[in-house]
Amino acid sequence: MNSSSAVEDGILYLRLSGDLLGSPDSQQILQIVNGYLGEAIRFCAIDLSAVRFINSTGIGVLVSVLTKFRN
């Protein structure tokens, strides 16, 4: 999986591509999100258009990101 991130107007944009499967991928996404949580970012938009496959672990990571931004 490959990812890129950018912040525009207080919104974190994550662009993911490839397969979102397991531990290395999930840790990479959570590290990116945790790195931005201390800033004045209140929203996150995740582009999944280039993701080919997501398993249950990948869905769990997306739910974790949602929970972090809701809290």
All heavy atoms as TSV, in Angstrom:
chain	resi	resn	atom	element	x	y	z
A	1	MET	N	N	0.830	-1.164	0.000
A	1	MET	CA	C	0.000	0.000	0.000
A	1	MET	C	C	0.886	1.243	0.000
A	1	MET	O	O	1.912	1.277	0.653
A	1	MET	CB	C	-0.896	0.001	1.234
A	1	MET	CG	C	-1.849	1.162	1.204
A	1	MET	SD	S	-2.515	1.642	2.793
A	1	MET	CE	C	-1.097	2.339	3.560
A	2	ASN	N	N	0.462	2.235	-0.719
A	2	ASN	CA	C	1.127	3.530	-0.746
A	2	ASN	C	C	0.153	4.567	-0.214
A	2	ASN	O	O	-1.057	4.452	-0.395
A	2	ASN	CB	C	1.546	3.901	-2.165
A	2	ASN	CG	C	2.597	2.961	-2.706
A	2	ASN	OD1	O	3.522	2.604	-2.008
A	2	ASN	ND2	N	2.423	2.543	-3.939
A	3	SER	N	N	0.708	5.588	0.425
A	3	SER	CA	C	-0.157	6.643	0.949
A	3	SER	C	C	0.540	7.988	0.819
A	3	SER	O	O	1.764	8.074	0.798
A	3	SER	CB	C	-0.511	6.384	2.410
A	3	SER	OG	O	0.645	6.450	3.212
A	4	SER	N	N	-0.277	9.009	0.720
A	4	SER	CA	C	0.231	10.376	0.755
A	4	SER	C	C	-0.761	11.200	1.556
A	4	SER	O	O	-1.945	10.861	1.644
A	4	SER	CB	C	0.408	10.942	-0.652
A	4	SER	OG	O	-0.839	11.028	-1.309
A	5	SER	N	N	-0.271	12.252	2.149
A	5	SER	CA	C	-1.140	13.101	2.964
A	5	SER	C	C	-0.834	14.560	2.693
A	5	SER	O	O	0.284	14.921	2.330
A	5	SER	CB	C	-0.960	12.790	4.443
A	5	SER	OG	O	0.370	13.063	4.847
A	6	ALA	N	N	-1.861	15.365	2.865
A	6	ALA	CA	C	-1.722	16.809	2.709
A	6	ALA	C	C	-2.780	17.470	3.586
A	6	ALA	O	O	-3.825	16.886	3.871
A	6	ALA	CB	C	-1.922	17.211	1.259
A	7	VAL	N	N	-2.486	18.691	4.014
A	7	VAL	CA	C	-3.440	19.459	4.809
A	7	VAL	C	C	-3.787	20.722	4.038
A	7	VAL	O	O	-2.898	21.454	3.613
A	7	VAL	CB	C	-2.857	19.822	6.193
A	7	VAL	CG1	C	-3.816	20.705	6.954
A	7	VAL	CG2	C	-2.535	18.575	6.973
A	8	GLU	N	N	-5.081	20.936	3.848
A	8	GLU	CA	C	-5.569	22.139	3.175
A	8	GLU	C	C	-6.777	22.652	3.934
A	8	GLU	O	O	-7.717	21.888	4.179
A	8	GLU	CB	C	-5.956	21.831	1.730
A	8	GLU	CG	C	-4.796	21.388	0.861
A	8	GLU	CD	C	-5.263	20.990	-0.530
A	8	GLU	OE1	O	-6.364	21.399	-0.935
A	8	GLU	OE2	O	-4.527	20.250	-1.195
A	9	ASP	N	N	-6.750	23.899	4.316
A	9	ASP	CA	C	-7.874	24.537	4.999
A	9	ASP	C	C	-8.334	23.763	6.222
A	9	ASP	O	O	-9.527	23.629	6.479
A	9	ASP	CB	C	-9.057	24.739	4.046
A	9	ASP	CG	C	-8.706	25.632	2.863
A	9	ASP	OD1	O	-7.930	26.587	3.074
A	9	ASP	OD2	O	-9.193	25.373	1.757
A	10	GLY	N	N	-7.405	23.224	6.980
A	10	GLY	CA	C	-7.742	22.510	8.209
A	10	GLY	C	C	-8.303	21.116	7.996
A	10	GLY	O	O	-8.847	20.521	8.923
A	11	ILE	N	N	-8.158	20.573	6.801
A	11	ILE	CA	C	-8.648	19.229	6.494
A	11	ILE	C	C	-7.454	18.359	6.106
A	11	ILE	O	O	-6.655	18.731	5.254
A	11	ILE	CB	C	-9.673	19.240	5.353
A	11	ILE	CG1	C	-10.866	20.123	5.717
A	11	ILE	CG2	C	-10.125	17.826	5.024
A	11	ILE	CD1	C	-11.823	20.353	4.572
A	12	LEU	N	N	-7.346	17.201	6.745
A	12	LEU	CA	C	-6.307	16.239	6.401
A	12	LEU	C	C	-6.825	15.368	5.262
A	12	LEU	O	O	-7.876	14.741	5.368
A	12	LEU	CB	C	-5.969	15.362	7.612
A	12	LEU	CG	C	-5.038	14.183	7.365
A	12	LEU	CD1	C	-3.678	14.655	6.859
A	12	LEU	CD2	C	-4.900	13.345	8.616
A	13	TYR	N	N	-6.108	15.357	4.152
A	13	TYR	CA	C	-6.446	14.534	3.005
A	13	TYR	C	C	-5.469	13.363	2.933
A	13	TYR	O	O	-4.263	13.571	2.847
A	13	TYR	CB	C	-6.367	15.333	1.705
A	13	TYR	CG	C	-7.418	16.404	1.595
A	13	TYR	CD1	C	-7.141	17.710	1.952
A	13	TYR	CD2	C	-8.697	16.096	1.133
A	13	TYR	CE1	C	-8.109	18.696	1.857
A	13	TYR	CE2	C	-9.672	17.068	1.033
A	13	TYR	CZ	C	-9.373	18.371	1.400
A	13	TYR	OH	O	-10.334	19.341	1.317
A	14	LEU	N	N	-5.994	12.158	3.008
A	14	LEU	CA	C	-5.189	10.947	2.850
A	14	LEU	C	C	-5.555	10.307	1.526
A	14	LEU	O	O	-6.737	10.116	1.225
A	14	LEU	CB	C	-5.477	9.946	3.965
A	14	LEU	CG	C	-4.994	10.279	5.357
A	14	LEU	CD1	C	-5.490	9.224	6.337
A	14	LEU	CD2	C	-3.491	10.351	5.394
A	15	ARG	N	N	-4.541	9.992	0.741
A	15	ARG	CA	C	-4.753	9.296	-0.526
A	15	ARG	C	C	-4.074	7.937	-0.421
A	15	ARG	O	O	-2.857	7.864	-0.232
A	15	ARG	CB	C	-4.184	10.119	-1.666
A	15	ARG	CG	C	-4.974	11.368	-1.928
A	15	ARG	CD	C	-4.280	12.323	-2.876
A	15	ARG	NE	N	-5.029	13.568	-2.985
A	15	ARG	CZ	C	-4.891	14.591	-2.156
A	15	ARG	NH1	N	-4.035	14.524	-1.162
A	15	ARG	NH2	N	-5.603	15.693	-2.324
A	16	LEU	N	N	-4.862	6.879	-0.539
A	16	LEU	CA	C	-4.349	5.523	-0.401
A	16	LEU	C	C	-4.432	4.814	-1.740
A	16	LEU	O	O	-5.360	5.045	-2.518
A	16	LEU	CB	C	-5.164	4.758	0.641
A	16	LEU	CG	C	-5.289	5.411	2.019
A	16	LEU	CD1	C	-6.176	4.552	2.915
A	16	LEU	CD2	C	-3.938	5.618	2.656
A	17	SER	N	N	-3.468	3.925	-1.992
A	17	SER	CA	C	-3.494	3.120	-3.209
A	17	SER	C	C	-2.917	1.745	-2.919
A	17	SER	O	O	-2.148	1.577	-1.969
A	17	SER	CB	C	-2.709	3.804	-4.329
A	17	SER	OG	O	-1.354	3.945	-3.957
A	18	GLY	N	N	-3.305	0.773	-3.713
A	18	GLY	CA	C	-2.838	-0.593	-3.509
A	18	GLY	C	C	-3.825	-1.388	-2.686
A	18	GLY	O	O	-5.031	-1.184	-2.757
A	19	ASP	N	N	-3.312	-2.306	-1.865
A	19	ASP	CA	C	-4.143	-3.149	-1.011
A	19	ASP	C	C	-3.981	-2.721	0.445
A	19	ASP	O	O	-2.862	-2.582	0.927
A	19	ASP	CB	C	-3.734	-4.616	-1.140
A	19	ASP	CG	C	-3.966	-5.166	-2.534
A	19	ASP	OD1	O	-4.799	-4.585	-3.247
A	19	ASP	OD2	O	-3.326	-6.164	-2.885
A	20	LEU	N	N	-5.090	-2.542	1.131
A	20	LEU	CA	C	-5.082	-2.183	2.554
A	20	LEU	C	C	-5.376	-3.457	3.325
A	20	LEU	O	O	-6.519	-3.868	3.466
A	20	LEU	CB	C	-6.131	-1.103	2.826
A	20	LEU	CG	C	-6.260	-0.584	4.250
A	20	LEU	CD1	C	-4.914	-0.097	4.768
A	20	LEU	CD2	C	-7.269	0.531	4.306
A	21	LEU	N	N	-4.295	-4.103	3.816
A	21	LEU	CA	C	-4.449	-5.436	4.373
A	21	LEU	C	C	-4.171	-5.542	5.859
A	21	LEU	O	O	-5.043	-5.902	6.629
A	21	LEU	CB	C	-3.543	-6.430	3.634
A	21	LEU	CG	C	-3.835	-6.621	2.159
A	21	LEU	CD1	C	-2.812	-7.538	1.540
A	21	LEU	CD2	C	-5.221	-7.171	1.974
A	22	GLY	N	N	-2.960	-5.278	6.286
A	22	GLY	CA	C	-2.623	-5.660	7.646
A	22	GLY	C	C	-1.770	-4.675	8.392
A	22	GLY	O	O	-1.811	-3.480	8.157
A	23	SER	N	N	-0.979	-5.225	9.276
A	23	SER	CA	C	-0.255	-4.451	10.271
A	23	SER	C	C	0.641	-3.342	9.719
A	23	SER	O	O	0.546	-2.217	10.179
A	23	SER	CB	C	0.556	-5.395	11.150
A	23	SER	OG	O	1.230	-4.677	12.140
A	24	PRO	N	N	1.529	-3.604	8.778
A	24	PRO	CA	C	2.383	-2.489	8.339
A	24	PRO	C	C	1.575	-1.336	7.742
A	24	PRO	O	O	1.860	-0.171	7.999
A	24	PRO	CB	C	3.292	-3.104	7.281
A	24	PRO	CG	C	3.183	-4.568	7.430
A	24	PRO	CD	C	1.875	-4.845	8.101
A	25	ASP	N	N	0.552	-1.677	6.972
A	25	ASP	CA	C	-0.278	-0.643	6.356
A	25	ASP	C	C	-1.063	0.131	7.407
A	25	ASP	O	O	-1.141	1.351	7.366
A	25	ASP	CB	C	-1.258	-1.263	5.350
A	25	ASP	CG	C	-0.554	-1.999	4.229
A	25	ASP	OD1	O	0.614	-1.665	3.951
A	25	ASP	OD2	O	-1.169	-2.902	3.639
A	26	SER	N	N	-1.651	-0.595	8.335
A	26	SER	CA	C	-2.469	0.064	9.358
A	26	SER	C	C	-1.622	0.950	10.251
A	26	SER	O	O	-2.036	2.058	10.607
A	26	SER	CB	C	-3.232	-0.973	10.181
A	26	SER	OG	O	-2.343	-1.849	10.836
A	27	GLN	N	N	-0.445	0.504	10.604
A	27	GLN	CA	C	0.434	1.312	11.449
A	27	GLN	C	C	0.861	2.587	10.734
A	27	GLN	O	O	0.948	3.652	11.341
A	27	GLN	CB	C	1.666	0.504	11.873
A	27	GLN	CG	C	1.338	-0.639	12.804
A	27	GLN	CD	C	0.645	-0.159	14.068
A	27	GLN	OE1	O	0.986	0.865	14.637
A	27	GLN	NE2	N	-0.359	-0.899	14.490
A	28	GLN	N	N	1.114	2.491	9.448
A	28	GLN	CA	C	1.511	3.662	8.669
A	28	GLN	C	C	0.394	4.702	8.648
A	28	GLN	O	O	0.636	5.892	8.875
A	28	GLN	CB	C	1.854	3.230	7.244
A	28	GLN	CG	C	2.265	4.362	6.338
A	28	GLN	CD	C	2.522	3.882	4.913
A	28	GLN	OE1	O	2.319	2.713	4.586
A	28	GLN	NE2	N	2.960	4.782	4.081
A	29	ILE	N	N	-0.825	4.279	8.427
A	29	ILE	CA	C	-1.960	5.213	8.397
A	29	ILE	C	C	-2.172	5.846	9.764
A	29	ILE	O	O	-2.364	7.060	9.877
A	29	ILE	CB	C	-3.230	4.487	7.919
A	29	ILE	CG1	C	-3.063	4.071	6.460
A	29	ILE	CG2	C	-4.457	5.380	8.084
A	29	ILE	CD1	C	-4.143	3.136	5.973
A	30	LEU	N	N	-2.134	5.038	10.813
A	30	LEU	CA	C	-2.359	5.573	12.160
A	30	LEU	C	C	-1.249	6.525	12.584
A	30	LEU	O	O	-1.506	7.512	13.284
A	30	LEU	CB	C	-2.518	4.429	13.160
A	30	LEU	CG	C	-3.782	3.589	12.978
A	30	LEU	CD1	C	-3.789	2.418	13.949
A	30	LEU	CD2	C	-5.022	4.437	13.140
A	31	GLN	N	N	-0.022	6.283	12.170
A	31	GLN	CA	C	1.075	7.199	12.470
A	31	GLN	C	C	0.866	8.539	11.782
A	31	GLN	O	O	1.106	9.592	12.367
A	31	GLN	CB	C	2.417	6.603	12.063
A	31	GLN	CG	C	2.905	5.515	12.977
A	31	GLN	CD	C	4.201	4.894	12.489
A	31	GLN	OE1	O	4.649	5.143	11.374
A	31	GLN	NE2	N	4.803	4.067	13.329
A	32	ILE	N	N	0.411	8.516	10.552
A	32	ILE	CA	C	0.138	9.763	9.834
A	32	ILE	C	C	-0.949	10.547	10.558
A	32	ILE	O	O	-0.808	11.739	10.820
A	32	ILE	CB	C	-0.277	9.470	8.375
A	32	ILE	CG1	C	0.903	8.919	7.575
A	32	ILE	CG2	C	-0.834	10.732	7.712
A	32	ILE	CD1	C	0.528	8.368	6.215
A	33	VAL	N	N	-2.038	9.875	10.890
A	33	VAL	CA	C	-3.160	10.542	11.562
A	33	VAL	C	C	-2.735	11.070	12.927
A	33	VAL	O	O	-3.032	12.225	13.275
A	33	VAL	CB	C	-4.357	9.582	11.684
A	33	VAL	CG1	C	-5.430	10.149	12.585
A	33	VAL	CG2	C	-4.927	9.281	10.308
A	34	ASN	N	N	-2.037	10.264	13.714
A	34	ASN	CA	C	-1.598	10.706	15.037
A	34	ASN	C	C	-0.660	11.907	14.951
A	34	ASN	O	O	-0.658	12.759	15.835
A	34	ASN	CB	C	-0.918	9.560	15.791
A	34	ASN	CG	C	-1.905	8.517	16.253
A	34	ASN	OD1	O	-3.083	8.792	16.456
A	34	ASN	ND2	N	-1.422	7.296	16.408
A	35	GLY	N	N	0.124	11.980	13.899
A	35	GLY	CA	C	1.028	13.101	13.718
A	35	GLY	C	C	0.305	14.425	13.499
A	35	GLY	O	O	0.816	15.490	13.844
A	36	TYR	N	N	-0.888	14.362	12.956
A	36	TYR	CA	C	-1.649	15.579	12.677
A	36	TYR	C	C	-2.674	15.911	13.750
A	36	TYR	O	O	-3.222	17.012	13.753
A	36	TYR	CB	C	-2.382	15.451	11.336
A	36	TYR	CG	C	-1.474	15.581	10.140
A	36	TYR	CD1	C	-1.161	14.480	9.364
A	36	TYR	CD2	C	-0.935	16.811	9.785
A	36	TYR	CE1	C	-0.336	14.596	8.262
A	36	TYR	CE2	C	-0.110	16.938	8.687
A	36	TYR	CZ	C	0.184	15.825	7.925
A	36	TYR	OH	O	1.002	15.940	6.839
A	37	LEU	N	N	-2.977	15.003	14.656
A	37	LEU	CA	C	-4.042	15.236	15.641
A	37	LEU	C	C	-3.741	16.383	16.594
A	37	LEU	O	O	-4.659	17.028	17.069
A	37	LEU	CB	C	-4.330	13.964	16.440
A	37	LEU	CG	C	-5.197	12.944	15.725
A	37	LEU	CD1	C	-5.391	11.718	16.599
A	37	LEU	CD2	C	-6.527	13.525	15.332
A	38	GLY	N	N	-2.491	16.661	16.881
A	38	GLY	CA	C	-2.144	17.752	17.786
A	38	GLY	C	C	-2.345	19.126	17.171
A	38	GLY	O	O	-2.347	20.126	17.865
A	39	GLU	N	N	-2.503	19.175	15.863
A	39	GLU	CA	C	-2.687	20.442	15.174
A	39	GLU	C	C	-4.168	20.808	15.135
A	39	GLU	O	O	-5.007	20.091	15.651
A	39	GLU	CB	C	-2.109	20.332	13.760
A	39	GLU	CG	C	-0.617	20.028	13.754
A	39	GLU	CD	C	-0.060	19.879	12.366
A	39	GLU	OE1	O	-0.693	20.336	11.415
A	39	GLU	OE2	O	1.022	19.295	12.245
A	40	ALA	N	N	-4.486	21.890	14.514
A	40	ALA	CA	C	-5.868	22.377	14.463
A	40	ALA	C	C	-6.644	21.738	13.314
A	40	ALA	O	O	-7.343	22.413	12.579
A	40	ALA	CB	C	-5.867	23.890	14.334
A	41	ILE	N	N	-6.537	20.439	13.180
A	41	ILE	CA	C	-7.225	19.724	12.113
A	41	ILE	C	C	-8.424	19.004	12.715
A	41	ILE	O	O	-8.289	18.244	13.668
A	41	ILE	CB	C	-6.286	18.720	11.434
A	41	ILE	CG1	C	-5.141	19.482	10.792
A	41	ILE	CG2	C	-7.028	17.876	10.427
A	41	ILE	CD1	C	-4.051	18.615	10.274
A	42	ARG	N	N	-9.588	19.278	12.171
A	42	ARG	CA	C	-10.803	18.690	12.723
A	42	ARG	C	C	-11.439	17.678	11.796
A	42	ARG	O	O	-12.314	16.924	12.206
A	42	ARG	CB	C	-11.804	19.795	13.033
A	42	ARG	CG	C	-11.289	20.744	14.106
A	42	ARG	CD	C	-12.327	21.721	14.537
A	42	ARG	NE	N	-13.582	21.029	14.823
A	42	ARG	CZ	C	-14.758	21.617	14.791
A	42	ARG	NH1	N	-14.862	22.885	14.514
A	42	ARG	NH2	N	-15.855	20.934	15.045
A	43	PHE	N	N	-11.037	17.648	10.535
A	43	PHE	CA	C	-11.663	16.760	9.567
A	43	PHE	C	C	-10.610	15.975	8.802
A	43	PHE	O	O	-9.474	16.415	8.648
A	43	PHE	CB	C	-12.514	17.556	8.569
A	43	PHE	CG	C	-13.625	18.315	9.220
A	43	PHE	CD1	C	-13.512	19.682	9.389
A	43	PHE	CD2	C	-14.762	17.681	9.663
A	43	PHE	CE1	C	-14.522	20.404	9.991
A	43	PHE	CE2	C	-15.775	18.388	10.274
A	43	PHE	CZ	C	-15.663	19.754	10.437
A	44	CYS	N	N	-11.034	14.817	8.300
A	44	CYS	CA	C	-10.154	13.972	7.513
A	44	CYS	C	C	-10.951	13.428	6.329
A	44	CYS	O	O	-12.070	12.935	6.498
A	44	CYS	CB	C	-9.624	12.818	8.360
A	44	CYS	SG	S	-8.537	11.690	7.472
A	45	ALA	N	N	-10.379	13.535	5.144
A	45	ALA	CA	C	-10.979	12.969	3.933
A	45	ALA	C	C	-10.013	11.917	3.399
A	45	ALA	O	O	-8.826	12.184	3.225
A	45	ALA	CB	C	-11.217	14.047	2.898
A	46	ILE	N	N	-10.531	10.716	3.168
A	46	ILE	CA	C	-9.695	9.609	2.714
A	46	ILE	C	C	-10.133	9.211	1.306
A	46	ILE	O	O	-11.287	8.855	1.087
A	46	ILE	CB	C	-9.786	8.406	3.670
A	46	ILE	CG1	C	-9.358	8.821	5.076
A	46	ILE	CG2	C	-8.920	7.263	3.160
A	46	ILE	CD1	C	-9.516	7.728	6.109
A	47	ASP	N	N	-9.197	9.294	0.372
A	47	ASP	CA	C	-9.448	8.919	-1.015
A	47	ASP	C	C	-9.091	7.443	-1.194
A	47	ASP	O	O	-7.924	7.067	-1.117
A	47	ASP	CB	C	-8.613	9.793	-1.947
A	47	ASP	CG	C	-8.812	9.466	-3.417
A	47	ASP	OD1	O	-9.686	8.632	-3.736
A	47	ASP	OD2	O	-8.101	10.066	-4.243
A	48	LEU	N	N	-10.102	6.617	-1.416
A	48	LEU	CA	C	-9.904	5.182	-1.594
A	48	LEU	C	C	-10.059	4.748	-3.049
A	48	LEU	O	O	-10.129	3.559	-3.332
A	48	LEU	CB	C	-10.914	4.409	-0.733
A	48	LEU	CG	C	-10.832	4.623	0.773
A	48	LEU	CD1	C	-11.996	3.921	1.467
A	48	LEU	CD2	C	-9.510	4.126	1.314
A	49	SER	N	N	-10.102	5.690	-3.956
A	49	SER	CA	C	-10.370	5.359	-5.361
A	49	SER	C	C	-9.295	4.474	-5.985
A	49	SER	O	O	-9.579	3.730	-6.921
A	49	SER	CB	C	-10.552	6.631	-6.182
A	49	SER	OG	O	-9.362	7.401	-6.183
A	50	ALA	N	N	-8.076	4.519	-5.480
A	50	ALA	CA	C	-6.994	3.707	-6.039
A	50	ALA	C	C	-6.708	2.462	-5.199
A	50	ALA	O	O	-5.753	1.744	-5.467
A	50	ALA	CB	C	-5.728	4.548	-6.167
A	51	VAL	N	N	-7.546	2.194	-4.185
A	51	VAL	CA	C	-7.377	0.991	-3.368
A	51	VAL	C	C	-8.043	-0.171	-4.079
A	51	VAL	O	O	-9.204	-0.095	-4.475
A	51	VAL	CB	C	-7.972	1.190	-1.952
A	51	VAL	CG1	C	-7.935	-0.111	-1.165
A	51	VAL	CG2	C	-7.210	2.273	-1.213
A	52	ARG	N	N	-7.290	-1.243	-4.238
A	52	ARG	CA	C	-7.771	-2.396	-4.973
A	52	ARG	C	C	-8.540	-3.367	-4.090
A	52	ARG	O	O	-9.556	-3.921	-4.486
A	52	ARG	CB	C	-6.578	-3.112	-5.604
A	52	ARG	CG	C	-6.902	-4.099	-6.677
A	52	ARG	CD	C	-5.626	-4.584	-7.331
A	52	ARG	NE	N	-4.760	-5.237	-6.361
A	52	ARG	CZ	C	-4.572	-6.553	-6.300
A	52	ARG	NH1	N	-5.159	-7.340	-7.153
A	52	ARG	NH2	N	-3.768	-7.075	-5.397
A	53	PHE	N	N	-8.065	-3.570	-2.839
A	53	PHE	CA	C	-8.665	-4.555	-1.941
A	53	PHE	C	C	-8.497	-4.083	-0.505
A	53	PHE	O	O	-7.443	-3.565	-0.132
A	53	PHE	CB	C	-7.989	-5.924	-2.132
A	53	PHE	CG	C	-8.524	-6.990	-1.239
A	53	PHE	CD1	C	-9.704	-7.628	-1.541
A	53	PHE	CD2	C	-7.852	-7.343	-0.087
A	53	PHE	CE1	C	-10.207	-8.617	-0.710
A	53	PHE	CE2	C	-8.336	-8.325	0.755
A	53	PHE	CZ	C	-9.523	-8.967	0.433
A	54	ILE	N	N	-9.536	-4.266	0.315
A	54	ILE	CA	C	-9.479	-3.970	1.753
A	54	ILE	C	C	-10.012	-5.191	2.485
A	54	ILE	O	O	-11.111	-5.664	2.193
A	54	ILE	CB	C	-10.349	-2.751	2.131
A	54	ILE	CG1	C	-9.930	-1.510	1.379
A	54	ILE	CG2	C	-10.280	-2.493	3.631
A	54	ILE	CD1	C	-10.836	-0.315	1.617
A	55	ASN	N	N	-9.235	-5.693	3.462
A	55	ASN	CA	C	-9.748	-6.795	4.275
A	55	ASN	C	C	-10.325	-6.235	5.579
A	55	ASN	O	O	-10.414	-5.023	5.763
A	55	ASN	CB	C	-8.669	-7.858	4.524
A	55	ASN	CG	C	-7.540	-7.382	5.399
A	55	ASN	OD1	O	-7.529	-6.256	5.872
A	55	ASN	ND2	N	-6.563	-8.250	5.613
A	56	SER	N	N	-10.706	-7.103	6.488
A	56	SER	CA	C	-11.349	-6.657	7.728
A	56	SER	C	C	-10.409	-5.821	8.586
A	56	SER	O	O	-10.857	-4.884	9.265
A	56	SER	CB	C	-11.867	-7.857	8.518
A	56	SER	OG	O	-10.798	-8.724	8.857
A	57	THR	N	N	-9.127	-6.100	8.563
A	57	THR	CA	C	-8.165	-5.293	9.316
A	57	THR	C	C	-8.108	-3.882	8.752
A	57	THR	O	O	-8.052	-2.905	9.494
A	57	THR	CB	C	-6.766	-5.934	9.281
A	57	THR	OG1	O	-6.849	-7.265	9.759
A	57	THR	CG2	C	-5.784	-5.152	10.122
A	58	GLY	N	N	-8.133	-3.761	7.446
A	58	GLY	CA	C	-8.136	-2.453	6.797
A	58	GLY	C	C	-9.370	-1.646	7.146
A	58	GLY	O	O	-9.304	-0.441	7.381
A	59	ILE	N	N	-10.515	-2.298	7.186
A	59	ILE	CA	C	-11.748	-1.607	7.584
A	59	ILE	C	C	-11.645	-1.154	9.035
A	59	ILE	O	O	-12.075	-0.056	9.385
A	59	ILE	CB	C	-12.969	-2.521	7.356
A	59	ILE	CG1	C	-13.166	-2.724	5.851
A	59	ILE	CG2	C	-14.218	-1.936	7.993
A	59	ILE	CD1	C	-14.214	-3.745	5.497
A	60	GLY	N	N	-11.043	-1.989	9.877
A	60	GLY	CA	C	-10.834	-1.611	11.277
A	60	GLY	C	C	-9.978	-0.362	11.417
A	60	GLY	O	O	-10.216	0.476	12.282
A	61	VAL	N	N	-8.980	-0.228	10.561
A	61	VAL	CA	C	-8.127	0.965	10.581
A	61	VAL	C	C	-8.936	2.200	10.207
A	61	VAL	O	O	-8.814	3.255	10.840
A	61	VAL	CB	C	-6.925	0.798	9.625
A	61	VAL	CG1	C	-6.170	2.099	9.460
A	61	VAL	CG2	C	-6.012	-0.278	10.124
A	62	LEU	N	N	-9.777	2.086	9.203
A	62	LEU	CA	C	-10.609	3.222	8.800
A	62	LEU	C	C	-11.571	3.622	9.915
A	62	LEU	O	O	-11.788	4.814	10.166
A	62	LEU	CB	C	-11.366	2.886	7.514
A	62	LEU	CG	C	-10.497	2.626	6.281
A	62	LEU	CD1	C	-11.366	2.210	5.108
A	62	LEU	CD2	C	-9.652	3.838	5.939
A	63	VAL	N	N	-12.117	2.636	10.622
A	63	VAL	CA	C	-12.993	2.927	11.762
A	63	VAL	C	C	-12.198	3.603	12.876
A	63	VAL	O	O	-12.687	4.527	13.534
A	63	VAL	CB	C	-13.690	1.637	12.254
A	63	VAL	CG1	C	-14.422	1.874	13.557
A	63	VAL	CG2	C	-14.642	1.116	11.196
A	64	SER	N	N	-10.959	3.180	13.088
A	64	SER	CA	C	-10.096	3.811	14.109
A	64	SER	C	C	-9.831	5.277	13.775
A	64	SER	O	O	-9.848	6.128	14.663
A	64	SER	CB	C	-8.766	3.075	14.224
A	64	SER	OG	O	-8.961	1.782	14.704
A	65	VAL	N	N	-9.594	5.566	12.509
A	65	VAL	CA	C	-9.377	6.955	12.086
A	65	VAL	C	C	-10.639	7.775	12.342
A	65	VAL	O	O	-10.572	8.893	12.865
A	65	VAL	CB	C	-8.954	7.025	10.603
A	65	VAL	CG1	C	-8.947	8.462	10.102
A	65	VAL	CG2	C	-7.598	6.381	10.404
A	66	LEU	N	N	-11.783	7.218	12.006
A	66	LEU	CA	C	-13.051	7.902	12.261
A	66	LEU	C	C	-13.225	8.201	13.743
A	66	LEU	O	O	-13.585	9.323	14.130
A	66	LEU	CB	C	-14.212	7.038	11.754
A	66	LEU	CG	C	-15.617	7.533	12.096
A	66	LEU	CD1	C	-15.919	8.843	11.374
A	66	LEU	CD2	C	-16.637	6.471	11.763
A	67	THR	N	N	-12.943	7.217	14.586
A	67	THR	CA	C	-13.079	7.399	16.031
A	67	THR	C	C	-12.134	8.468	16.556
A	67	THR	O	O	-12.527	9.276	17.398
A	67	THR	CB	C	-12.811	6.058	16.740
A	67	THR	OG1	O	-13.707	5.077	16.232
A	67	THR	CG2	C	-12.994	6.189	18.243
A	68	LYS	N	N	-10.912	8.491	16.069
A	68	LYS	CA	C	-9.945	9.503	16.514
A	68	LYS	C	C	-10.443	10.913	16.199
A	68	LYS	O	O	-10.308	11.816	17.009
A	68	LYS	CB	C	-8.581	9.263	15.867
A	68	LYS	CG	C	-7.836	8.091	16.435
A	68	LYS	CD	C	-6.508	7.913	15.731
A	68	LYS	CE	C	-5.771	6.738	16.271
A	68	LYS	NZ	N	-5.259	6.933	17.621
A	69	PHE	N	N	-11.011	11.091	15.022
A	69	PHE	CA	C	-11.482	12.430	14.660
A	69	PHE	C	C	-12.784	12.778	15.360
A	69	PHE	O	O	-13.056	13.954	15.602
A	69	PHE	CB	C	-11.605	12.575	13.143
A	69	PHE	CG	C	-10.299	12.945	12.514
A	69	PHE	CD1	C	-9.452	11.976	12.047
A	69	PHE	CD2	C	-9.915	14.274	12.431
A	69	PHE	CE1	C	-8.217	12.319	11.494
A	69	PHE	CE2	C	-8.695	14.634	11.885
A	69	PHE	CZ	C	-7.853	13.641	11.411
A	70	ARG	N	N	-13.590	11.808	15.690
A	70	ARG	CA	C	-14.824	12.099	16.439
A	70	ARG	C	C	-14.518	12.512	17.871
A	70	ARG	O	O	-15.241	13.293	18.458
A	70	ARG	CB	C	-15.750	10.900	16.431
A	70	ARG	CG	C	-16.502	10.761	15.142
A	70	ARG	CD	C	-17.557	9.703	15.265
A	70	ARG	NE	N	-18.365	9.684	14.056
A	70	ARG	CZ	C	-19.294	8.789	13.832
A	70	ARG	NH1	N	-19.532	7.839	14.714
A	70	ARG	NH2	N	-19.988	8.839	12.724
A	71	ASN	N	N	-13.482	11.921	18.445
A	71	ASN	CA	C	-13.122	12.262	19.819
A	71	ASN	C	C	-12.380	13.570	19.857
A	71	ASN	O	O	-12.345	14.274	20.778
A	71	ASN	CB	C	-12.259	11.156	20.436
A	71	ASN	CG	C	-13.061	9.897	20.659
A	71	ASN	OD1	O	-14.275	9.913	20.783
A	71	ASN	ND2	N	-12.368	8.774	20.713
